[in-house]
Amino acid sequence: MPHRNSHGPPDLHQLRTFLAVYRAGSVTAGARLVGLSQPTVTTQLRALEERLGRALFERLPRGVAPTAAADALAARLAGPLDALEEVAGGAGARESAPEPPVQLGGPAEALAALVLPVLAPLVAEGVRLRVATGLAEDLLAGLRAGVHDLVFSSVRPRGRTLLAEPLLDEEFVLVASPATAEAVGPGLLEAAGPAALDGVPLVAYADDLPILRRYWRHVFGVRLTVAPALVVPDLRGVLAAVAFGAGVSVLPRYLCASGLEAGTLVALLEPDDPPINTMFLVRRAGAPAGPHVTAVYRRLQEALGRRSF
């Protein structure tokens, strides 16, 4: 790409389009923000890159990643363009317009047990929420595309289009019903290791037993090769099945804490170094957060930040 051509200074519309794509993390989402078609946005970005003599985005299978030149340009543009939008839109009209709902994504179990109880007071104060559940990679793709504002994720995203802050650590516990624990035998796991569970049904949320396999490898130092007896694609269903004697499983402590306290579940082991999984609060890089998105983000940081559950 040439260093710079003689087409003159960048067009204001091109700069506005660039900033929208930079903040949204994709051409498609940026086009929605500025009310243009995707081909028009692509054309404007190419024209701007030609004017500047630099590549601004790396095209990815999903979305785009800003280059160092794009980061520098966005830092210079964001304040002035936002101020111009404020003046052009009219401060009074913006203040009277209701805040849009905050689009929040995450795993259903963690949202229900940890996130929504923390955010309930904000809803009572007027914050509107729209919650989406699903797999981490799908939710992160939606965040890049502008579908979500924030995602509570067990996966740390790659690239520079998303910013991920470690929020909390999940601690995993090997659990059974009291009857199943009695059948296994008190103290037998410490003495015999995972062989004490031979013949005991395993309950999992997926056929490949991801949490159980990790627990076996981390605590016992062996590979788990047994097929699950029951698969429920929801950890709350796994919890219910285990509590009623279907077998044993590994669950986040936050999900089974009340059952352990009430005695409907028993922790078969309490290792000194239990496996943990870090959960991240993820947002788009450079995205201007509205007051309600900021309130949700800060509330989650204050209530859950860097704790273990």
Number of C-alpha atoms within 10 A of each C-alpha: 10 10 10 13 12 8 12 9 10 14 14 10 13 18 19 19 24 29 24 24 30 28 23 30 29 25 25 20 23 25 21 17 15 16 11 13 13 15 12 12 24 17 12 19 21 18 16 23 22 19 19 21 14 18 17 23 23 10 12 10 5 13 19 22 22 23 16 13 14 19 17 12 16 20 13 11 15 19 11 11 16 14 11 12 13 14 11 9 11 11 11 10 10 11 9 8 8 9 15 14 14 21 18 21 28 24 19 17 17 21 19 14 13 16 19 16 11 17 19 12 12 17 13 9 8 10 19 16 19 12 16 16 17 12 14 19 14 12 23 27 18 18 26 25 23 24 17 21 25 26 25 26 25 21 17 19 17 9 11 16 22 22 16 21 17 17 21 21 20 21 18 24 27 21 26 29 26 20 16 22 21 12 11 18 13 12 13 15 16 14 10 10 15 16 11 15 18 10 10 16 19 23 27 30 21 16 14 15 21 13 19 25 16 19 24 19 13 15 16 14 12 14 13 17 10 13 14 20 14 17 19 15 11 14 24 19 16 23 26 16 21 27 24 15 17 20 25 30 26 30 23 23 20 17 21 24 16 12 18 18 10 10 13 18 27 24 20 25 15 11 11 7 9 15 19 19 16 18 21 21 23 24 24 25 19 20 19 13 13 12 13 19 23 15 16 21 18 13 17 20 16 12 14 17 18 15 11 15 17
